[in-house]
Amino acid sequence: MPVRQPRVREPVLNLPSVVTVSILALVAIHAFRMFLLSDETDFQTIVDWAVIPARWSVAYGGVDGREIVRMLQESAPEDALEPIAAFALYVLGDGEGRPWTALTYGLLHGSWGHVLINSIWLAAFGTPIARRCGTGRFLLLSALSAVGGAVLYVGMNPMQVFPLIGASGAVSGLMAAAAWFMFAPAAWHWEGRLTEPHERPRQPLGKLARNRPFLIFLGVWFATNYLFAVVQPIGVGEGTIAWEAHVGGFLVGLLVFPWLDPLPAQGSRISA
């Protein structure tokens, strides 16, 4: 009688460990804040660990905090003037820049919808990067993209006193990095099969700039960010979409990935 082969159960989500742990960490941090912290403690957590552009401007840009408060008093609606000015005085009072917030803001989110969206994109674009580059380079690329997102946001909103939170900058960097090879034509692997997307050689910049699927993806991505900045989707967060952080993270991921890519570019010779 023929021997029946045991059925192997495939995992529902075959994600690299670092991607799974990253998503679980984002969910756990948000759950901890929502269920275990008081409103006052959660407020202080945001103040301590989020990026507040005006705080950077005061600490590193030589801007006088009193000037920022005066500008807020001139521009804020009358019914919101007192709480906004009080908040500005509170976060700018000590004059500290808190540079660690360039990373830690990516661990905080405004709502469950915000966490869910970033987790989905992290799974989609973080997976090929982790499989191609390994844990260390995945984390380094994510960190650099998060910093890039924070820097561009602060540069374009230097007087902003409202906090910037969310992993979108890091996720945008992973998205841009994956674009270097995800849109490359499929090729045959030395094992006699078609290459997986994360195994494809990185396209040279000239070919990438002429790659129609990549250009369509780039156009849709920028248009979506603009649309989300104008029309606030329900459940994503309590504030506006920080498209500047998305663009900053995307640009860093696009520029840095060739230096972190362990595989040679398309057409490059592999030295013995």
TORSELUM-207940 format. One record per residue (C-alpha): residue in three letters; x, y, z. Coordinates in nm, 2 decimals, padded with zeros to 4 digits. Each point is the difference from the previous one (the first is absolute). Layout:
BEGIN
+---------+--------+--------+--------+
: residuo :      u :      v :      w :
+---------+--------+--------+--------+
:     Ala :      X :      Y :      Z :
...
+---------+--------+--------+--------+
This chain:
BEGIN
+---------+--------+--------+--------+
: residuo :      u :      v :      w :
+---------+--------+--------+--------+
:     Met :  00.00 :  00.00 :  00.00 :
:     Pro :  00.13 :  00.35 : -00.08 :
:     Val :  00.13 :  00.19 :  00.30 :
:     Arg : -00.19 :  00.32 :  00.06 :
:     Gln :  00.22 :  00.30 :  00.05 :
:     Pro : -00.08 :  00.20 :  00.32 :
:     Arg : -00.17 :  00.33 : -00.07 :
:     Val :  00.22 :  00.29 :  00.10 :
:     Arg : -00.19 :  00.30 :  00.13 :
:     Glu :  00.11 :  00.32 : -00.15 :
:     Pro : -00.02 :  00.31 :  00.24 :
:     Val : -00.27 :  00.24 : -00.08 :
:     Leu :  00.24 :  00.29 :  00.01 :
:     Asn :  00.35 : -00.10 : -00.10 :
:     Leu :  00.17 :  00.31 :  00.13 :
:     Pro :  00.37 :  00.03 :  00.10 :
:     Ser :  00.05 :  00.00 :  00.38 :
:     Val :  00.12 :  00.36 :  00.01 :
:     Val : -00.31 :  00.12 : -00.18 :
:     Thr : -00.23 : -00.20 :  00.22 :
:     Val :  00.17 :  00.13 :  00.32 :
:     Ser : -00.01 :  00.36 : -00.13 :
:     Ile : -00.38 : -00.02 : -00.07 :
:     Leu : -00.06 : -00.16 :  00.34 :
:     Ala :  00.20 :  00.27 :  00.17 :
:     Leu : -00.20 :  00.28 : -00.17 :
:     Val : -00.33 : -00.17 :  00.10 :
:     Ala :  00.12 : -00.07 :  00.36 :
:     Ile :  00.12 :  00.35 :  00.06 :
:     His : -00.33 :  00.15 : -00.12 :
:     Ala : -00.20 : -00.25 :  00.21 :
:     Phe :  00.21 :  00.08 :  00.30 :
:     Arg : -00.07 :  00.37 : -00.05 :
:     Met : -00.37 : -00.04 : -00.06 :
:     Phe : -00.08 : -00.25 :  00.28 :
:     Leu :  00.26 :  00.04 :  00.27 :
:     Leu :  00.10 :  00.37 :  00.00 :
:     Ser : -00.21 :  00.28 :  00.14 :
:     Asp : -00.08 :  00.29 : -00.23 :
:     Glu :  00.25 :  00.22 :  00.18 :
:     Thr :  00.28 : -00.26 : -00.02 :
:     Asp : -00.07 : -00.06 : -00.37 :
:     Phe :  00.00 :  00.37 : -00.07 :
:     Gln :  00.34 :  00.02 :  00.17 :
:     Thr :  00.12 : -00.30 : -00.20 :
:     Ile : -00.08 :  00.18 : -00.32 :
:     Val :  00.17 :  00.32 :  00.12 :
:     Asp :  00.31 : -00.19 :  00.09 :
:     Trp :  00.04 : -00.24 : -00.29 :
:     Ala : -00.17 :  00.17 : -00.30 :
:     Val :  00.17 :  00.24 : -00.24 :
:     Ile : -00.10 :  00.36 :  00.07 :
:     Pro :  00.15 :  00.22 : -00.27 :
:     Ala :  00.00 :  00.33 :  00.20 :
:     Arg :  00.19 : -00.18 :  00.27 :
:     Trp :  00.28 : -00.08 : -00.25 :
:     Ser : -00.01 :  00.35 : -00.13 :
:     Val :  00.05 :  00.15 :  00.34 :
:     Ala :  00.27 : -00.25 :  00.11 :
:     Tyr :  00.20 : -00.02 : -00.33 :
:     Gly : -00.11 :  00.28 : -00.22 :
:     Gly :  00.04 :  00.30 :  00.23 :
:     Val : -00.37 :  00.09 : -00.01 :
:     Asp : -00.14 :  00.18 :  00.31 :
:     Gly : -00.28 : -00.20 :  00.15 :
:     Arg : -00.18 :  00.33 :  00.09 :
:     Glu : -00.01 :  00.08 : -00.38 :
:     Ile : -00.17 : -00.33 : -00.07 :
:     Val : -00.26 :  00.07 :  00.27 :
:     Arg : -00.06 :  00.35 : -00.14 :
:     Met : -00.05 : -00.13 : -00.35 :
:     Leu : -00.25 : -00.26 :  00.14 :
:     Gln : -00.19 :  00.28 :  00.17 :
:     Glu : -00.03 :  00.19 : -00.32 :
:     Ser : -00.11 : -00.29 : -00.22 :
:     Ala : -00.20 : -00.23 :  00.23 :
:     Pro : -00.38 :  00.02 :  00.01 :
:     Glu : -00.12 :  00.20 :  00.30 :
:     Asp : -00.18 : -00.29 :  00.16 :
:     Ala :  00.31 : -00.22 : -00.03 :
:     Leu :  00.26 :  00.26 :  00.09 :
:     Glu :  00.04 : -00.06 :  00.37 :
:     Pro :  00.05 : -00.38 : -00.01 :
:     Ile :  00.23 :  00.01 : -00.30 :
:     Ala :  00.22 :  00.27 :  00.16 :
:     Ala :  00.00 : -00.18 :  00.33 :
:     Phe :  00.11 : -00.32 : -00.18 :
:     Ala :  00.28 :  00.18 : -00.19 :
:     Leu :  00.13 :  00.16 :  00.33 :
:     Tyr : -00.01 : -00.35 :  00.16 :
:     Val :  00.20 : -00.19 : -00.27 :
:     Leu :  00.24 :  00.29 : -00.07 :
:     Gly :  00.06 :  00.10 :  00.36 :
:     Asp :  00.31 : -00.21 :  00.07 :
:     Gly :  00.17 :  00.07 : -00.34 :
:     Glu :  00.10 : -00.36 : -00.05 :
:     Gly :  00.01 : -00.15 : -00.35 :
:     Arg : -00.04 : -00.36 :  00.09 :
:     Pro :  00.17 : -00.14 : -00.31 :
:     Trp : -00.10 : -00.36 :  00.08 :
:     Thr : -00.35 :  00.09 : -00.11 :
:     Ala :  00.12 : -00.02 : -00.36 :
:     Leu : -00.03 : -00.38 :  00.05 :
:     Thr : -00.25 : -00.05 :  00.28 :
:     Tyr : -00.28 :  00.20 : -00.17 :
:     Gly : -00.03 : -00.30 : -00.24 :
:     Leu : -00.11 : -00.23 :  00.28 :
:     Leu : -00.31 :  00.22 :  00.09 :
:     His : -00.33 :  00.02 : -00.19 :
:     Gly : -00.31 :  00.20 :  00.02 :
:     Ser : -00.26 : -00.27 : -00.03 :
:     Trp : -00.05 : -00.37 : -00.07 :
:     Gly : -00.07 :  00.08 : -00.36 :
:     His :  00.34 :  00.18 : -00.02 :
:     Val :  00.18 : -00.31 :  00.14 :
:     Leu : -00.19 : -00.24 : -00.23 :
:     Ile :  00.08 :  00.19 : -00.32 :
:     Asn :  00.37 :  00.03 :  00.09 :
:     Ser :  00.02 : -00.36 :  00.10 :
:     Ile : -00.15 : -00.11 : -00.33 :
:     Trp :  00.25 :  00.20 : -00.20 :
:     Leu :  00.28 : -00.11 :  00.22 :
:     Ala : -00.09 : -00.37 : -00.07 :
:     Ala : -00.03 :  00.07 : -00.37 :
:     Phe :  00.33 :  00.19 : -00.06 :
:     Gly :  00.20 : -00.09 :  00.31 :
:     Thr : -00.02 : -00.37 : -00.09 :
:     Pro :  00.20 :  00.01 : -00.33 :
:     Ile :  00.26 :  00.24 :  00.17 :
:     Ala :  00.05 : -00.23 :  00.30 :
:     Arg :  00.03 : -00.31 : -00.22 :
:     Arg :  00.25 :  00.17 : -00.23 :
:     Cys :  00.21 :  00.19 :  00.26 :
:     Gly : -00.04 : -00.17 :  00.33 :
:     Thr : -00.10 :  00.13 :  00.34 :
:     Gly :  00.28 :  00.25 :  00.06 :
:     Arg : -00.03 :  00.18 : -00.33 :
:     Phe : -00.38 :  00.00 :  00.02 :
:     Leu :  00.01 :  00.17 :  00.34 :
:     Leu :  00.27 :  00.25 : -00.12 :
:     Leu : -00.20 :  00.09 : -00.31 :
:     Ser : -00.32 :  00.04 :  00.21 :
:     Ala :  00.18 :  00.22 :  00.25 :
:     Leu :  00.17 :  00.22 : -00.26 :
:     Ser : -00.34 :  00.04 : -00.18 :
:     Ala : -00.17 :  00.10 :  00.32 :
:     Val :  00.27 :  00.26 :  00.07 :
:     Gly : -00.03 :  00.13 : -00.36 :
:     Gly : -00.38 :  00.04 :  00.04 :
:     Ala :  00.04 :  00.19 :  00.32 :
:     Val :  00.26 :  00.23 : -00.14 :
:     Leu : -00.19 :  00.10 : -00.31 :
:     Tyr : -00.32 :  00.05 :  00.21 :
:     Val :  00.18 :  00.23 :  00.24 :
:     Gly :  00.17 :  00.18 : -00.28 :
:     Met : -00.34 :  00.08 : -00.17 :
:     Asn : -00.18 :  00.07 :  00.33 :
:     Pro :  00.26 :  00.16 :  00.23 :
:     Met : -00.26 :  00.19 :  00.21 :
:     Gln : -00.24 : -00.29 :  00.04 :
:     Val : -00.07 : -00.09 :  00.37 :
:     Phe : -00.23 : -00.30 : -00.07 :
:     Pro :  00.17 : -00.34 :  00.03 :
:     Leu :  00.10 : -00.22 : -00.29 :
:     Ile : -00.06 : -00.37 :  00.06 :
:     Gly : -00.02 : -00.32 : -00.21 :
:     Ala :  00.22 : -00.25 : -00.18 :
:     Ser : -00.10 :  00.13 : -00.35 :
:     Gly :  00.34 :  00.16 : -00.06 :
:     Ala :  00.18 : -00.33 :  00.07 :
:     Val : -00.25 : -00.20 : -00.21 :
:     Ser :  00.03 :  00.25 : -00.29 :
:     Gly :  00.38 : -00.06 :  00.00 :
:     Leu : -00.05 : -00.38 : -00.02 :
:     Met : -00.25 :  00.06 : -00.28 :
:     Ala :  00.25 :  00.21 : -00.20 :
:     Ala :  00.28 : -00.25 :  00.06 :
:     Ala : -00.21 : -00.29 : -00.12 :
:     Ala : -00.08 :  00.19 : -00.32 :
:     Trp :  00.36 : -00.04 : -00.11 :
:     Phe : -00.05 : -00.37 : -00.06 :
:     Met : -00.38 : -00.07 :  00.02 :
:     Phe : -00.05 :  00.15 : -00.35 :
:     Ala :  00.30 : -00.17 : -00.16 :
:     Pro : -00.08 : -00.26 : -00.27 :
:     Ala : -00.02 : -00.36 :  00.13 :
:     Ala :  00.30 : -00.21 : -00.08 :
:     Trp :  00.10 : -00.37 :  00.03 :
:     His :  00.16 : -00.10 :  00.33 :
:     Trp :  00.31 : -00.23 : -00.01 :
:     Glu : -00.22 : -00.27 :  00.16 :
:     Gly : -00.21 : -00.01 : -00.32 :
:     Arg : -00.30 :  00.20 :  00.12 :
:     Leu : -00.12 :  00.36 : -00.04 :
:     Thr :  00.15 :  00.23 :  00.26 :
:     Glu : -00.21 :  00.13 :  00.28 :
:     Pro : -00.04 :  00.38 :  00.01 :
:     His :  00.25 :  00.04 :  00.28 :
:     Glu :  00.26 : -00.20 : -00.20 :
:     Arg : -00.01 :  00.22 : -00.31 :
:     Pro :  00.31 :  00.22 : -00.07 :
:     Arg : -00.04 :  00.37 :  00.08 :
:     Gln : -00.07 :  00.21 : -00.30 :
:     Pro :  00.25 :  00.27 : -00.09 :
:     Leu : -00.14 :  00.35 :  00.07 :
:     Gly : -00.03 :  00.08 : -00.37 :
:     Lys : -00.22 : -00.31 : -00.07 :
:     Leu : -00.20 :  00.06 :  00.32 :
:     Ala : -00.08 :  00.36 : -00.12 :
:     Arg : -00.13 : -00.15 : -00.33 :
:     Asn : -00.19 : -00.29 :  00.16 :
:     Arg : -00.37 :  00.07 : -00.08 :
:     Pro : -00.14 : -00.21 :  00.29 :
:     Phe :  00.23 :  00.18 :  00.24 :
:     Leu : -00.10 :  00.34 : -00.13 :
:     Ile : -00.37 : -00.09 :  00.03 :
:     Phe :  00.06 : -00.12 :  00.35 :
:     Leu :  00.19 :  00.32 :  00.08 :
:     Gly : -00.28 :  00.21 : -00.14 :
:     Val : -00.27 : -00.18 :  00.18 :
:     Trp :  00.19 :  00.01 :  00.33 :
:     Phe :  00.06 :  00.37 : -00.01 :
:     Ala : -00.36 :  00.07 : -00.11 :
:     Thr : -00.13 : -00.22 :  00.28 :
:     Asn :  00.21 :  00.19 :  00.25 :
:     Tyr : -00.13 :  00.33 : -00.13 :
:     Leu : -00.36 : -00.12 :  00.01 :
:     Phe :  00.04 : -00.13 :  00.36 :
:     Ala :  00.15 :  00.33 :  00.10 :
:     Val : -00.31 :  00.18 : -00.13 :
:     Val : -00.27 : -00.25 :  00.09 :
:     Gln :  00.04 : -00.16 :  00.34 :
:     Pro : -00.11 : -00.37 : -00.01 :
:     Ile : -00.23 : -00.11 :  00.29 :
:     Gly :  00.19 : -00.19 :  00.27 :
:     Val :  00.35 :  00.07 : -00.11 :
:     Gly :  00.08 :  00.25 :  00.27 :
:     Glu : -00.11 :  00.31 :  00.18 :
:     Gly :  00.22 :  00.24 : -00.19 :
:     Thr :  00.10 :  00.06 : -00.36 :
:     Ile :  00.21 : -00.24 : -00.22 :
:     Ala :  00.37 :  00.10 :  00.03 :
:     Trp :  00.08 : -00.04 : -00.37 :
:     Glu :  00.33 :  00.18 :  00.05 :
:     Ala :  00.12 : -00.29 :  00.22 :
:     His : -00.12 : -00.25 : -00.26 :
:     Val :  00.20 :  00.17 : -00.27 :
:     Gly :  00.31 :  00.04 :  00.22 :
:     Gly :  00.00 : -00.37 :  00.09 :
:     Phe : -00.06 : -00.09 : -00.37 :
:     Leu :  00.29 :  00.21 : -00.12 :
:     Val :  00.24 : -00.14 :  00.26 :
:     Gly : -00.10 : -00.36 : -00.08 :
:     Leu :  00.05 :  00.06 : -00.37 :
:     Leu :  00.34 :  00.16 :  00.04 :
:     Val :  00.14 : -00.22 :  00.28 :
:     Phe : -00.11 : -00.35 : -00.12 :
:     Pro :  00.27 : -00.04 : -00.27 :
:     Trp :  00.26 :  00.03 :  00.27 :
:     Leu : -00.17 : -00.26 :  00.22 :
:     Asp : -00.10 : -00.24 : -00.27 :
:     Pro :  00.20 : -00.33 :  00.04 :
:     Leu : -00.06 : -00.10 : -00.36 :
:     Pro :  00.17 :  00.16 : -00.30 :
:     Ala : -00.18 :  00.23 : -00.24 :
:     Gln : -00.13 : -00.13 : -00.33 :
:     Gly :  00.29 : -00.04 : -00.24 :
:     Ser :  00.27 :  00.03 :  00.27 :
:     Arg :  00.28 : -00.25 :  00.01 :
:     Ile :  00.04 : -00.21 :  00.31 :
:     Ser :  00.37 : -00.02 :  00.09 :
:     Ala :  00.14 : -00.33 :  00.11 :
+---------+--------+--------+--------+
